[in-house]
Amino acid sequence: MNAATDSAPTLATVPVAAPPPGQLPLIVSAELFRQGTTLRIAHSGQIYQLRLTRENRLILTK
């Protein structure tokens, strides 16, 4: 093991089934938050944080 690989972030994916024609994909939030109440989203070179609050609301921050 080396320090570079030990500290590198790991990427997790949530499988999304192909929706029926004419419908949008649906991701159940319980699948996203199965390991905690906060996750990171990489989009266009930026990292965002999605958090589930105690009031069961979602907050997305940069």
C-alpha positions as CSV (number, residue, x, y, z in Angstrom):
1,M,0.0,0.0,0.0
2,N,1.1,3.5,-0.6
3,A,-0.1,6.9,0.7
4,A,-1.4,8.0,-2.7
5,T,-3.8,5.1,-3.1
6,D,-4.8,5.0,0.6
7,S,-6.1,8.6,0.6
8,A,-7.7,8.6,-2.9
9,P,-11.4,9.0,-2.8
10,T,-13.4,6.0,-4.0
11,L,-16.3,6.3,-6.4
12,A,-19.6,4.5,-5.6
13,T,-22.3,4.1,-8.1
14,V,-26.0,3.6,-7.7
15,P,-27.5,1.4,-10.4
16,V,-30.4,3.0,-12.3
17,A,-32.7,0.7,-14.3
18,A,-33.7,1.9,-17.7
19,P,-37.1,3.6,-17.4
20,P,-40.0,2.7,-19.7
21,P,-40.2,4.8,-22.8
22,G,-41.4,8.3,-22.1
23,Q,-40.6,8.2,-18.3
24,L,-37.7,9.8,-16.5
25,P,-35.3,7.6,-14.4
26,L,-36.2,7.3,-10.7
27,I,-33.5,7.1,-8.0
28,V,-34.8,6.3,-4.5
29,S,-33.0,8.5,-2.0
30,A,-32.7,5.7,0.5
31,E,-30.3,4.0,-1.9
32,L,-28.2,7.2,-2.1
33,F,-28.1,7.6,1.7
34,R,-27.6,4.0,2.7
35,Q,-24.2,4.7,4.1
36,G,-24.9,8.0,5.9
37,T,-26.6,11.4,5.6
38,T,-24.1,13.1,3.3
39,L,-22.7,12.3,-0.1
40,R,-20.6,14.0,-2.8
41,I,-21.6,14.5,-6.4
42,A,-19.1,15.2,-9.1
43,H,-20.5,17.3,-12.0
44,S,-18.6,19.2,-14.7
45,G,-15.4,19.2,-12.7
46,Q,-17.0,20.5,-9.6
47,I,-17.8,18.7,-6.3
48,Y,-21.2,19.2,-4.7
49,Q,-22.5,17.9,-1.4
50,L,-26.0,16.5,-1.0
51,R,-27.2,16.3,2.6
52,L,-30.2,14.7,4.2
53,T,-31.4,16.8,7.2
54,R,-33.0,15.8,10.4
55,E,-36.3,17.2,9.0
56,N,-35.9,14.7,6.0
57,R,-35.1,17.5,3.5
58,L,-32.4,17.5,0.9
59,I,-29.8,20.3,0.7
60,L,-27.4,20.6,-2.2
61,T,-24.3,22.8,-1.7
62,K,-21.2,23.6,-3.7
